[in-house]
Amino acid sequence: MLRSTFTPLLHTIPSKPKPPNLFSHSISISLSQSPPTVRQNASPTATTTTTNPLHNLSPTSAYIHLPFCRKRCHYCDFPIVALGSSSTQTNDINNDPRISNYIHLLCREIKATNSQFNHNPPLKTVFFGGGTPSLLLPKLVSLVLETLNLKFGLCLDAEISMEMDPGTFDVVKMKELMGLGVNRVSLGVQAFQDELLKACGRAHGVDEVHEAIGVVGICGVENWSMDLISSLPRQTPQMWEESLLLTINARPKHVSVYDLQVERGTKFGILEVESRAS
Ligand SMILES: C[S@@+](CC[C@H](N)C(=O)[O-])C[C@H]1O[C@@H](n2cnc3c(N)ncnc32)[C@H](O)[C@@H]1O
């Protein structure tokens, strides 16, 4: 991981984040890294010392996978459903029953999750990842948060993050999400050049990128990050420099740079195989 001397910090991540397994649960609850407190150890229900101490730790974070996108990007091998619409039809997508059905099942799964712990401290972090979580209507986000709160509890100052794609939200939606507690945004920009965005099959252009950065600023989201992809086909060093400069000008708190990974079965993967064969 490289760290630049500029502000904001630039994290170069050579490999993309690992997609959640298609068949794994759409909610994952992670354990606190800290050992049980003295009070927990003193509890009459505490397990004996022969038990793995990790088993005594309570969940502190929830990752919620929301696998819906307008379309599949040409590099993407994540477990997602492409709802099949352009950015101009985002309202239709918001109301797609596949999303609401999924959310209702997800909430049932949260309720059915056996936390196995006697003392559940409230969750400290919730991360809505995707997919494109910002496609969701705020009322569905609210339902998930309420369900998590009822099941596990949520700290009053919990960090609630959401991956958001340009072209899927405006000031009204951002403010509604903030009203529900979303206080950290991860913006999937990838590139600042229309030809690159088009070449990698993004559902948005550069205008929507600038609009999204503007919305985040107007709404006063302080804790936000931006994703970029390097080594895209047709990306020149000048384009890369331009993307980095525009990123720095936008002043996100954090930047994640992923070097393109051409995955088997994706459009880029198929093109690569074809070009090798010819
Ligand atoms: C979970 S994905 C975010 C999905 C989000 N809806 C989006 O596309 O903006 C997190 C980041 O992984 C990166 N990524 C995904 N697939 C990649 C690949 N094959 N090579 C490099 N980076 C990738 C992108 O930068 C993306 O923003």
The ligand as an ORCA input file, in Angstrom:
! r2SCAN-3c Opt
* xyz 0 1
  C     -17.779     -3.198     -4.244
  S     -17.134     -2.288     -5.552
  C     -18.219     -0.885     -5.614
  C     -19.406     -1.094     -6.363
  C     -20.053      0.234     -6.687
  N     -21.392      0.059     -7.006
  C     -19.398      0.896     -7.886
  O     -19.220      0.209     -8.890
  O     -19.106      2.055     -7.829
  C     -15.756     -1.455     -4.855
  C     -14.753     -0.994     -5.848
  O     -14.017     -2.081     -6.344
  C     -13.372     -1.667     -7.521
  N     -13.424     -2.799     -8.465
  C     -14.438     -3.641     -8.663
  N     -14.101     -4.582     -9.584
  C     -12.813     -4.306     -9.974
  C     -11.870     -4.916    -10.877
  N     -12.185     -5.981    -11.605
  N     -10.636     -4.369    -10.992
  C     -10.303     -3.291    -10.248
  N     -11.144     -2.673     -9.383
  C     -12.375     -3.173     -9.237
  C     -14.085     -0.408     -8.021
  O     -13.251      0.701     -7.848
  C     -15.281     -0.325     -7.099
  O     -15.688      0.994     -6.858
*
